């Protein structure tokens, strides 16, 4: 089966869109980074390295130190699909990130976004 084209898309090419979406709603790049670090286990230095290497989403998530154990608490609809029902693991991880950035842009508190 052919892989979805987003899997081969550079994380670095999408990252500025995450930041722009957040900043447009009065949130910060630091909050975006905190969300990404929480989800993937990357520290700030490793995240910056991923961006500089222009790794695709497949590599970005494959090299992630550890997906947060609370990802199962991320629920809801993104791009017309319920994130908890997406069968492809990589697509689900990408949509988890999309969902968290959406929640940030919608004004949710960081405590709620990070499922504390």
C-alpha positions as CSV (number, residue, x, y, z in Angstrom):
1,X,0.0,0.0,0.0
2,X,1.3,3.5,-0.9
3,X,2.3,5.7,2.0
4,X,0.4,8.8,2.7
5,X,2.3,11.9,1.3
6,X,2.3,13.6,4.7
7,X,4.6,10.8,6.0
8,X,7.4,12.0,3.6
9,X,6.7,15.7,4.2
10,X,9.5,17.5,6.1
11,X,8.6,18.2,9.7
12,X,10.6,21.4,9.4
13,X,8.3,22.6,6.6
14,X,5.2,22.2,8.7
15,X,6.7,23.4,12.0
16,X,6.5,27.1,11.1
17,X,2.8,26.7,10.3
18,X,2.2,25.3,13.8
19,X,4.0,28.3,15.3
20,X,2.2,30.8,13.1
21,X,-1.2,29.2,13.9
22,X,-0.4,29.6,17.6
23,X,1.0,33.1,17.4
24,X,-2.0,34.3,15.4
25,X,-4.1,33.4,18.4
26,X,-1.8,35.1,20.9
27,X,0.1,32.0,21.9
28,X,3.9,31.5,21.7
29,X,6.5,29.4,19.9
30,X,7.7,28.2,23.4
31,X,4.2,26.8,24.0
32,X,4.3,25.0,20.6
33,X,7.7,23.6,21.5
34,X,6.5,22.5,25.0
35,X,3.6,20.6,23.4
36,X,6.0,18.9,20.9
37,X,8.4,18.0,23.6
38,X,5.6,16.6,25.8
39,X,4.2,14.5,23.0
40,X,7.5,13.1,21.6
41,X,10.0,13.2,24.4
42,X,12.4,15.4,22.4
43,X,14.3,18.0,24.5
44,X,14.7,21.4,23.0
45,X,18.1,20.7,21.5
46,X,17.0,17.5,19.9
47,X,13.9,19.2,18.5
48,X,16.0,21.9,16.9
49,X,18.2,19.2,15.4
50,X,15.2,17.5,13.8
51,X,14.2,20.8,12.3
52,X,17.7,21.5,11.0
53,X,18.0,18.0,9.5
54,X,14.7,18.5,7.7
55,X,13.6,15.0,8.6
56,X,10.2,13.8,7.4
57,X,7.4,13.0,9.7
58,X,8.1,9.3,9.5
59,X,11.7,9.8,10.7
60,X,10.7,12.5,13.2
61,X,8.3,10.2,15.0
62,X,10.5,7.1,14.5
63,X,13.4,8.8,16.2
64,X,11.3,10.4,19.0
65,X,12.7,9.3,22.4
66,X,9.4,8.3,23.8
67,X,5.8,9.1,23.0
68,X,4.1,10.4,26.1
69,X,2.2,7.7,28.0
70,X,-0.8,10.0,28.2
71,X,-1.5,10.1,24.5
72,X,-4.5,7.9,24.9
73,X,-6.1,10.8,26.7
74,X,-6.0,12.8,23.5
75,X,-9.4,12.5,21.9
76,X,-11.6,14.4,19.5
77,X,-12.0,15.1,15.8
78,X,-9.2,16.5,13.6
79,X,-9.5,16.6,9.8
80,X,-12.9,14.8,10.1
81,X,-11.4,11.8,11.9
82,X,-11.6,10.8,15.5
83,X,-7.9,10.7,16.6
84,X,-8.5,7.8,18.9
85,X,-9.9,5.7,16.0
86,X,-7.1,6.2,13.5
87,X,-5.6,2.8,12.7
88,X,-2.3,3.8,11.2
89,X,0.1,4.5,14.1
90,X,2.1,7.2,12.3
91,X,-1.0,9.0,11.0
92,X,-2.4,8.9,14.6
93,X,0.8,10.4,16.0
94,X,0.7,13.2,13.4
95,X,-3.0,13.9,14.1
96,X,-2.3,13.9,17.9
97,X,0.2,16.7,17.3
98,X,-2.4,18.5,15.0
99,X,-5.0,18.2,17.7
100,X,-2.8,19.6,20.5
101,X,-1.8,22.6,18.3
102,X,-5.5,23.2,17.6
103,X,-6.3,23.1,21.3
104,X,-3.5,25.7,21.9
105,X,-4.8,27.9,19.2
106,X,-8.3,27.6,20.6
107,X,-7.1,29.0,23.9
108,X,-7.1,25.9,26.1
109,X,-4.7,26.1,29.1
110,X,-1.4,24.3,28.8
111,X,-2.4,22.2,31.8
112,X,-5.4,20.8,29.9
113,X,-3.5,20.4,26.6
114,X,-0.8,18.4,28.4
115,X,-3.4,16.2,30.0
116,X,-2.4,17.0,33.6
